């Protein structure tokens, strides 16, 4: 979904809109799944990265600008634990019990008229 809003900085409000969010690349160089006896499944993703392209526009009382941006997020680490149960029909149910995510670097390149 698009992101829009406003923030107050110094002398006035800054209105922004980020649209056309498109994930163009995802890399999982290190991923593993293991069973946790009596609990479920543990998923660990290490050193992942993703690239996102967007359109953006910004408006203040002094100026307005718009353009495209590329966001590169790297050194992403995710640990998720899923619990597994059987329902009364014998089908397996999977529920997210916990999730921890950290990212190391975010690089944003803005291309606009200004």
MMTF fields as JSON, N, C-alpha, C and O atoms, coordinates in Angstrom:
{
  "mmtfVersion": "1.0.0",
  "mmtfProducer": "UNKNOWN",
  "numBonds": 455,
  "numAtoms": 456,
  "numGroups": 114,
  "numChains": 1,
  "numModels": 1,
  "chainsPerModel": [1],
  "groupsPerChain": [114],
  "chainIdList": ["A"],
  "bondAtomList": [4, 2, 8, 6, 12, 10, 16, 14, 20, 18, 24, 22, 28, 26, 32, 30, 36, 34, 40, 38, 44, 42, 48, 46, 52, 50, 56, 54, 60, 58, 64, 62, 68, 66, 72, 70, 76, 74, 80, 78, 84, 82, 88, 86, 92, 90, 96, 94, 100, 98, 104, 102, 108, 106, 112, 110, 116, 114, 120, 118, 124, 122, 128, 126, 132, 130, 136, 134, 140, 138, 144, 142, 148, 146, 152, 150, 156, 154, 160, 158, 164, 162, 168, 166, 172, 170, 176, 174, 180, 178, 184, 182, 188, 186, 192, 190, 196, 194, 200, 198, 204, 202, 208, 206, 212, 210, 216, 214, 220, 218, 224, 222, 228, 226, 232, 230, 236, 234, 240, 238, 244, 242, 248, 246, 252, 250, 256, 254, 260, 258, 264, 262, 268, 266, 272, 270, 276, 274, 280, 278, 284, 282, 288, 286, 292, 290, 296, 294, 300, 298, 304, 302, 308, 306, 312, 310, 316, 314, 320, 318, 324, 322, 328, 326, 332, 330, 336, 334, 340, 338, 344, 342, 348, 346, 352, 350, 356, 354, 360, 358, 364, 362, 368, 366, 372, 370, 376, 374, 380, 378, 384, 382, 388, 386, 392, 390, 396, 394, 400, 398, 404, 402, 408, 406, 412, 410, 416, 414, 420, 418, 424, 422, 428, 426, 432, 430, 436, 434, 440, 438, 444, 442, 448, 446, 452, 450],
  "bondOrderList": [1, 1, 1, 1, 1, 1, 1, 1, 1, 1, 1, 1, 1, 1, 1, 1, 1, 1, 1, 1, 1, 1, 1, 1, 1, 1, 1, 1, 1, 1, 1, 1, 1, 1, 1, 1, 1, 1, 1, 1, 1, 1, 1, 1, 1, 1, 1, 1, 1, 1, 1, 1, 1, 1, 1, 1, 1, 1, 1, 1, 1, 1, 1, 1, 1, 1, 1, 1, 1, 1, 1, 1, 1, 1, 1, 1, 1, 1, 1, 1, 1, 1, 1, 1, 1, 1, 1, 1, 1, 1, 1, 1, 1, 1, 1, 1, 1, 1, 1, 1, 1, 1, 1, 1, 1, 1, 1, 1, 1, 1, 1, 1, 1],
  "groupList": [{"groupName": "UNK", "atomNameList": ["N", "CA", "C", "O"], "elementList": ["N", "C", "C", "O"], "formalChargeList": [0, 0, 0, 0], "bondAtomList": [1, 0, 2, 1, 3, 2], "bondOrderList": [1, 1, 2], "singleLetterCode": "X", "chemCompType": "L-PEPTIDE LINKING"}],
  "groupTypeList": [0, 0, 0, 0, 0, 0, 0, 0, 0, 0, 0, 0, 0, 0, 0, 0, 0, 0, 0, 0, 0, 0, 0, 0, 0, 0, 0, 0, 0, 0, 0, 0, 0, 0, 0, 0, 0, 0, 0, 0, 0, 0, 0, 0, 0, 0, 0, 0, 0, 0, 0, 0, 0, 0, 0, 0, 0, 0, 0, 0, 0, 0, 0, 0, 0, 0, 0, 0, 0, 0, 0, 0, 0, 0, 0, 0, 0, 0, 0, 0, 0, 0, 0, 0, 0, 0, 0, 0, 0, 0, 0, 0, 0, 0, 0, 0, 0, 0, 0, 0, 0, 0, 0, 0, 0, 0, 0, 0, 0, 0, 0, 0, 0, 0],
  "groupIdList": [1, 2, 3, 4, 5, 6, 7, 8, 9, 10, 11, 12, 13, 14, 15, 16, 17, 18, 19, 20, 21, 22, 23, 24, 25, 26, 27, 28, 29, 30, 31, 32, 33, 34, 35, 36, 37, 38, 39, 40, 41, 42, 43, 44, 45, 46, 47, 48, 49, 50, 51, 52, 53, 54, 55, 56, 57, 58, 59, 60, 61, 62, 63, 64, 65, 66, 67, 68, 69, 70, 71, 72, 73, 74, 75, 76, 77, 78, 79, 80, 81, 82, 83, 84, 85, 86, 87, 88, 89, 90, 91, 92, 93, 94, 95, 96, 97, 98, 99, 100, 101, 102, 103, 104, 105, 106, 107, 108, 109, 110, 111, 112, 113, 114],
  "secStructList": [7, 7, 3, 3, 3, 3, 3, 3, 3, 6, 6, 3, 3, 3, 3, 3, 3, 3, 3, 3, 3, 3, 3, 3, 3, 3, 3, 7, 1, 3, 3, 3, 3, 3, 3, 3, 6, 6, 6, 3, 3, 3, 3, 3, 3, 3, 3, 3, 3, 3, 3, 3, 3, 3, 3, 3, 3, 3, 3, 7, 1, 1, 7, 3, 3, 3, 3, 3, 3, 3, 3, 3, 3, 3, 3, 3, 3, 3, 3, 3, 3, 3, 3, 3, 3, 3, 7, 6, 6, 1, 7, 3, 3, 3, 3, 3, 3, 3, 3, 3, 3, 3, 7, 7, 3, 3, 3, 3, 3, 3, 3, 3, 7, 7],
  "xCoordList": [0.826, 0.0, 0.867, 2.025, 0.29, 0.982, 1.119, 0.325, 2.131, 2.36, 2.231, 2.837, 1.449, 1.344, 1.121, 0.677, 1.441, 1.264, 1.928, 2.264, 2.11, 2.788, 3.563, 3.198, 4.631, 5.479, 5.744, 5.801, 5.904, 6.213, 7.714, 8.304, 8.327, 9.765, 9.972, 9.487, 10.677, 11.059, 9.914, 9.071, 9.882, 8.92, 7.588, 6.699, 7.424, 6.152, 6.002, 6.832, 4.914, 4.599, 5.198, 5.306, 5.585, 6.061, 5.052, 4.851, 4.416, 3.493, 4.241, 4.979, 4.042, 4.757, 3.817, 2.8, 4.192, 3.477, 4.496, 5.311, 4.449, 5.307, 4.365, 3.528, 4.509, 3.586, 4.363, 5.577, 3.645, 4.267, 5.377, 6.39, 5.193, 6.213, 6.334, 5.366, 7.549, 7.774, 9.078, 10.148, 8.99, 10.187, 10.79, 10.15, 12.022, 12.649, 13.66, 13.995, 14.156, 15.127, 15.081, 14.934, 15.21, 15.3, 16.356, 16.344, 17.258, 18.292, 18.321, 18.321, 18.346, 18.463, 19.705, 19.58, 20.902, 22.109, 22.257, 22.958, 21.603, 21.71, 20.333, 19.807, 19.751, 18.451, 18.422, 18.959, 17.787, 17.668, 16.333, 15.769, 15.851, 14.629, 14.965, 15.589, 14.54, 14.779, 13.524, 12.693, 13.406, 12.279, 12.622, 13.742, 11.652, 11.791, 10.833, 9.619, 11.355, 10.485, 9.457, 9.8, 8.209, 7.133, 6.648, 5.693, 7.279, 6.894, 6.488, 5.354, 7.411, 7.093, 8.331, 9.192, 8.41, 9.441, 10.145, 9.515, 11.461, 12.25, 12.839, 13.48, 12.612, 13.147, 14.176, 13.889, 15.367, 16.419, 16.912, 17.329, 16.861, 17.371, 18.476, 18.274, 19.649, 20.788, 21.321, 21.394, 21.692, 22.348, 21.529, 22.083, 20.229, 19.358, 19.419, 19.887, 18.941, 18.877, 17.688, 17.205, 17.223, 16.168, 16.295, 16.823, 15.8, 15.808, 14.37, 13.596, 14.019, 12.661, 12.726, 13.518, 11.896, 11.767, 10.431, 9.427, 10.414, 9.186, 9.127, 10.13, 7.94, 7.738, 7.531, 7.013, 7.931, 7.729, 7.39, 7.755, 6.692, 6.532, 6.456, 6.012, 6.906, 6.987, 6.539, 6.802, 5.86, 5.384, 5.518, 5.117, 6.079, 6.137, 5.579, 5.193, 5.533, 5.047, 6.028, 5.652, 7.292, 8.299, 8.501, 8.767, 8.383, 8.674, 7.935, 7.385, 7.949, 7.45, 8.375, 8.983, 8.47, 9.341, 8.796, 8.022, 9.207, 8.814, 9.864, 10.709, 9.799, 10.756, 10.631, 9.589, 11.709, 11.782, 12.864, 13.786, 12.754, 13.788, 14.055, 13.201, 15.265, 15.656, 16.137, 17.011, 15.563, 15.929, 16.576, 15.988, 17.795, 18.505, 18.687, 19.331, 18.127, 18.228, 19.072, 18.772, 20.135, 21.023, 21.288, 20.903, 21.956, 22.27, 20.998, 20.932, 19.986, 18.709, 18.778, 19.146, 18.417, 18.404, 17.012, 16.444, 16.468, 15.119, 15.176, 15.76, 14.572, 14.358, 12.871, 12.327, 12.218, 10.782, 10.515, 11.12, 9.607, 9.212, 7.716, 6.893, 7.394, 6.02, 5.606, 6.347, 4.426, 3.903, 3.032, 2.344, 3.076, 2.277, 1.323, 1.703, 0.087, -0.923, -1.778, -1.788, -2.486, -3.448, -4.854, -5.187, -5.679, -7.066, -7.874, -7.328, -9.166, -9.983, -10.201, -10.693, -9.843, -9.959, -8.624, -8.54, -7.57, -6.261, -5.37, -4.265, -5.834, -5.019, -4.066, -4.41, -2.888, -1.878, -2.177, -2.499, -2.066, -2.233, -0.895, -0.203, -0.534, 0.748, 0.47, -0.254, 1.042, 0.848, 2.195, 3.072, 2.353, 3.59, 3.587, 2.709, 4.577, 4.681, 5.551, 5.21, 6.681, 7.557, 8.345, 8.586, 8.738, 9.518, 10.42, 9.973, 11.686, 12.65, 13.383, 13.911, 13.412, 14.051, 14.955, 14.574, 16.15, 17.051, 17.605, 17.739, 17.922, 18.568, 19.784, 19.772, 20.823, 22.071, 22.235, 22.605, 21.964, 22.204, 20.991, 20.341, 20.694, 19.661, 20.255, 20.712, 20.248, 20.781, 19.617, 18.943, 19.375, 18.259, 18.831, 19.591, 18.455, 18.854, 17.603, 16.679, 17.582, 16.433, 16.809, 17.873, 15.936, 16.097, 14.884, 13.754, 15.116, 14.009, 14.404, 15.524, 13.494, 13.738, 14.765, 15.596, 14.696, 15.642, 16.924, 17.848],
  "yCoordList": [-1.204, 0.0, 1.264, 1.241, 2.344, 3.632, 4.148, 3.807, 4.967, 5.6, 7.104, 7.67, 7.753, 9.206, 9.751, 9.044, 11.035, 11.666, 13.017, 13.587, 13.518, 14.798, 14.787, 14.111, 15.55, 15.704, 17.181, 17.945, 17.581, 18.98, 19.12, 18.473, 19.977, 20.248, 21.749, 22.467, 22.22, 23.632, 24.591, 24.761, 25.221, 26.291, 25.84, 26.668, 24.55, 24.154, 22.66, 21.865, 22.312, 20.913, 20.444, 21.204, 19.175, 18.521, 17.418, 16.504, 17.516, 16.475, 15.569, 16.041, 14.253, 13.312, 12.206, 11.915, 11.604, 10.448, 9.527, 9.968, 8.269, 7.251, 6.239, 5.641, 6.052, 5.176, 4.262, 4.39, 3.349, 2.449, 1.617, 1.351, 1.207, 0.432, -0.936, -1.69, -1.235, -2.476, -3.123, -2.529, -4.33, -5.074, -5.685, -6.49, -5.298, -5.754, -6.872, -7.574, -7.055, -8.125, -8.518, -7.67, -9.826, -10.368, -11.465, -12.325, -11.433, -12.473, -13.054, -12.322, -14.385, -15.124, -16.006, -17.207, -15.447, -16.265, -17.324, -18.318, -17.112, -18.076, -18.252, -17.327, -19.441, -19.713, -21.161, -22.058, -21.367, -22.732, -22.907, -21.962, -24.132, -24.514, -25.709, -26.668, -25.641, -26.771, -27.044, -26.16, -28.27, -28.659, -28.425, -28.685, -27.933, -27.753, -28.746, -28.556, -29.796, -30.837, -30.256, -29.489, -30.633, -30.203, -28.792, -28.347, -28.076, -26.684, -26.474, -26.084, -26.733, -26.483, -26.343, -27.223, -25.232, -25.013, -23.683, -22.683, -23.695, -22.472, -22.142, -22.982, -20.912, -20.421, -19.342, -18.391, -19.486, -18.49, -18.049, -18.872, -16.747, -16.161, -15.197, -14.308, -15.376, -14.522, -13.777, -14.315, -12.533, -11.689, -11.533, -11.535, -11.402, -11.213, -9.76, -8.883, -9.523, -8.156, -8.034, -9.023, -6.788, -6.546, -5.155, -4.237, -5.022, -3.751, -3.377, -4.198, -2.117, -1.624, -0.35, 0.546, -0.265, 0.961, 1.603, 0.91, 2.942, 3.667, 4.973, 5.437, 5.545, 6.928, 7.729, 7.205, 8.992, 9.819, 11.242, 11.696, 11.931, 13.373, 13.992, 13.376, 15.231, 15.955, 17.396, 17.962, 17.978, 19.349, 20.081, 19.574, 21.261, 22.16, 23.502, 23.664, 24.454, 25.783, 26.501, 27.457, 26.039, 26.69, 26.023, 26.715, 24.7, 24.002, 22.672, 22.182, 22.11, 20.748, 20.046, 20.681, 18.735, 17.942, 16.528, 16.109, 15.797, 14.403, 13.67, 14.285, 12.374, 11.575, 10.103, 9.629, 9.399, 7.965, 7.725, 8.528, 6.628, 6.273, 4.78, 3.982, 4.432, 3.042, 2.87, 3.602, 1.902, 1.614, 0.234, -0.749, 0.174, -1.104, -1.384, -0.608, -2.482, -2.881, -4.144, -5.127, -4.115, -5.275, -5.648, -4.94, -6.776, -7.324, -7.531, -7.173, -8.122, -8.405, -9.803, -10.772, -9.883, -11.162, -11.376, -10.483, -12.571, -12.903, -14.241, -15.205, -14.291, -15.551, -15.633, -14.765, -16.68, -16.85, -18.251, -19.229, -18.327, -19.615, -19.805, -18.949, -20.941, -21.293, -22.488, -23.464, -22.407, -23.576, -24.373, -23.811, -25.679, -26.56, -27.37, -27.909, -27.439, -28.239, -28.944, -28.574, -29.958, -30.645, -30.226, -30.235, -29.857, -29.538, -30.834, -31.923, -30.722, -31.918, -32.766, -33.89, -32.245, -33.042, -33.674, -34.396, -33.4, -33.969, -33.114, -33.53, -31.928, -31.021, -30.227, -29.846, -29.992, -29.239, -27.75, -27.212, -27.1, -25.657, -25.049, -25.578, -23.954, -23.294, -21.882, -21.133, -21.504, -20.166, -19.559, -20.233, -18.275, -17.562, -17.271, -16.569, -17.815, -17.633, -16.435, -15.648, -16.3, -15.151, -14.852, -15.727, -13.589, -13.167, -12.012, -11.065, -12.101, -11.037, -10.712, -11.602, -9.432, -8.995, -7.807, -6.89, -7.831, -6.683, -6.416, -7.328, -5.155, -4.81, -3.951, -3.141, -4.144, -3.445, -2.156, -1.137, -2.175, -1.004, -0.714, -1.625, 0.574, 1.019, 2.143, 3.15, 1.967, 2.952, 3.451, 2.653, 4.767, 5.355, 6.315, 7.226, 6.097, 6.992, 7.67, 7.01, 9.01, 9.793, 10.454, 11.061, 10.335, 11.023, 11.906, 11.42, 13.214, 14.152, 15.33, 15.401, 16.242, 17.43, 18.356, 18.958, 18.459, 19.336, 18.601, 19.16],
  "zCoordList": [0.0, 0.0, 0.0, 0.418, -0.469, -0.463, 0.967, 1.844, 1.182, 2.482, 2.294, 1.384, 3.144, 3.065, 4.454, 5.359, 4.605, 5.901, 5.925, 4.888, 7.125, 7.292, 8.6, 9.562, 8.603, 9.776, 9.98, 9.016, 11.216, 11.519, 11.715, 12.58, 10.898, 10.981, 11.017, 10.143, 12.006, 12.061, 11.861, 12.743, 10.696, 10.436, 9.854, 9.655, 9.576, 8.991, 8.825, 9.266, 8.173, 7.926, 6.614, 5.651, 6.594, 5.384, 5.075, 5.875, 3.897, 3.456, 2.493, 1.627, 2.651, 1.791, 1.325, 1.955, 0.206, -0.313, -0.966, -1.775, -0.619, -1.222, -1.863, -1.187, -3.18, -3.903, -4.85, -5.006, -5.47, -6.433, -5.815, -6.461, -4.578, -3.868, -4.524, -4.619, -4.974, -5.722, -5.26, -5.394, -4.721, -4.316, -5.574, -6.25, -5.882, -7.132, -6.928, -7.883, -5.705, -5.454, -3.985, -3.105, -3.734, -2.377, -2.406, -3.287, -1.449, -1.353, 0.047, 1.037, 0.122, 1.376, 1.297, 1.058, 1.49, 1.356, 2.446, 2.258, 3.576, 4.668, 5.302, 5.922, 5.147, 5.747, 6.223, 5.572, 7.366, 7.872, 8.586, 9.138, 8.558, 9.267, 10.137, 9.683, 11.406, 12.305, 13.119, 13.325, 13.572, 14.409, 15.868, 16.305, 16.611, 18.05, 18.701, 18.641, 19.317, 19.884, 20.861, 21.761, 20.667, 21.55, 21.29, 21.927, 20.372, 20.106, 18.663, 18.383, 17.741, 16.344, 15.485, 15.459, 14.786, 13.779, 14.028, 14.371, 13.847, 13.965, 12.59, 11.958, 12.143, 10.882, 11.181, 11.907, 10.627, 10.819, 9.447, 8.631, 9.203, 7.965, 8.351, 9.178, 7.749, 8.082, 6.884, 5.78, 7.112, 6.119, 4.839, 3.74, 4.982, 3.823, 3.363, 4.089, 2.151, 1.632, 0.693, 0.143, 0.52, -0.439, -1.027, -0.398, -2.245, -2.955, -3.276, -3.769, -2.987, -3.177, -4.015, -3.721, -5.058, -5.847, -5.535, -5.366, -5.456, -5.147, -5.936, -6.478, -5.986, -6.407, -5.129, -4.143, -5.142, -3.955, -4.366, -5.451, -3.488, -3.642, -2.259, -1.29, -2.208, -0.943, -1.198, -2.259, -0.209, -0.353, 0.984, 2.032, 0.92, 2.078, 1.638, 0.48, 2.538, 2.179, 1.244, 0.565, 1.209, 0.376, -0.978, -1.961, -1.061, -2.307, -2.368, -1.382, -3.578, -3.756, -4.741, -5.604, -4.6, -5.46, -5.523, -4.663, -6.551, -6.677, -7.489, -8.139, -7.443, -8.197, -7.871, -7.42, -8.107, -7.824, -6.786, -6.645, -6.065, -5.097, -5.153, -5.54, -4.755, -4.594, -3.162, -2.699, -2.467, -1.079, -1.057, -1.508, -0.527, -0.402, 1.084, 1.79, 1.556, 2.961, 3.012, 2.335, 3.821, 3.898, 5.35, 6.281, 5.508, 6.83, 7.653, 8.829, 6.998, 7.658, 8.269, 7.605, 9.546, 10.263, 10.838, 11.467, 10.616, 11.084, 11.813, 11.317, 12.98, 13.688, 14.011, 14.693, 13.519, 13.744, 14.281, 13.84, 15.232, 15.8, 15.535, 15.861, 14.939, 14.625, 15.474, 15.588, 16.065, 16.783, 15.818, 14.966, 15.968, 15.114, 15.985, 17.025, 15.535, 16.232, 15.185, 14.011, 15.635, 14.775, 15.191, 16.376, 14.205, 14.551, 14.665, 14.482, 14.966, 15.208, 13.951, 14.049, 12.776, 11.547, 11.161, 10.167, 11.954, 11.673, 10.789, 10.437, 10.426, 9.613, 10.501, 11.62, 9.991, 10.741, 10.674, 9.614, 11.81, 11.909, 12.306, 13.176, 11.681, 11.924, 12.414, 11.759, 13.57, 14.131, 14.478, 15.019, 14.162, 14.503, 15.994, 16.494, 16.71, 18.152, 18.502, 19.384, 17.803, 18.045, 16.78, 15.948, 16.662, 15.501, 15.921, 16.568, 15.549, 15.849, 14.554, 13.887, 14.206, 12.971, 13.264, 13.992, 12.695, 12.779, 11.382, 10.566, 11.124, 9.858, 10.173, 11.1, 9.388, 9.655, 8.889, 9.471, 7.575, 6.734, 5.871, 5.359, 5.716, 4.796, 3.964, 4.504, 2.647, 1.72, 0.866, 0.213, 0.866, 0.119, -0.922, -0.592, -2.181, -3.259, -3.792, -4.267, -3.709, -4.191, -5.508, -5.625, -6.489, -7.761, -7.937, -7.968, -8.052, -8.201, -9.051, -9.557, -9.203, -10.018, -9.367, -10.048, -8.054, -7.338, -7.08, -6.491]
}
